[in-house]
Amino acid sequence: MGAGGNTFTLGNINDASSVLNEPLKRKIRSLSDSLRESEMKVSELTGLVASLTADAHNSQRDMGDIL
């Protein structure tokens, strides 16, 4: 018997655990979404850096041809 005459069962404990874990699950989902967005931004920036690097090399080559 639990406090106040209530009987604690495995089901009660699992229900309580589920309720207590819900905010944690929401935070994990939120952080996972943020990580996914950040990874996409990093990928996009990596592509932009590669493009700018190629442009810089082409510009250097063009300047060498002009001179």
PERA-V752288 format. One record per pair of residues at least 24 apart in sequence whose C-alpha atoms are under 10 Angstrom apart, sorted by the first residue. I is the first residue (numbers start at 1). J is the second residue. Records with the same first field share a line. If there is no record, write none. Layout:
I = J / J
This chain:
none
